[in-house]
């Protein structure tokens, strides 16, 4: 696996773990961020601050 591939994998795994911890579906969150959905889920940074 290339260095870029490792970075991409680690990023996605980190997002998945954060979503699992905070509650929103990872796939729904990803769709929202990519513009495939209606932005129903706030940015993860907002959720982290809210949960803190």
N, C-alpha and C positions, 0 to 999 in steps of 0.2 A: 504494500500500500504506500502511496506517495505521502509526502509530508502534508500536502494540501488535503489529501483524503483523510488523514488522521485528524487534522484540525476540524474539518467538516463533520466527521463522525463524533468527535468530542463535543462540538458545539450542539449538535442535535441531541446527543445523550444528556447533556446538561439541561437543555430546554425541556426534554421529556421528564427528567427528574424534578425540575422546578414546577412544571405543570402538575405532575402527580402530587407534589407536596401542597400546592396552593389550590388545587381543585379543578381548574379548567381542563378540558380535553386538549391534549397536545395537537391533534389533527385539526380541531376546530380553531385553536389558536394560530396554527400555521396558516390555515386558510384565510383567517382574518388578516394576518400580517402580509400575506401575498396578494390581498385584494380579491380573493375568491369568495368572500363572505361579506356580511353586512357590518363588520366591526362591532360585533356584539360583546366581544371579550376585550376588556381594557388591556393596555400594555402590561407585561409582567412586572415591570418596575413599579407600576401603580399598585399591583396586587401585593408585591413584597412590602411596600411601605405601609399598606393598609393592614397587613397581617402582623407587622412588627409592633 
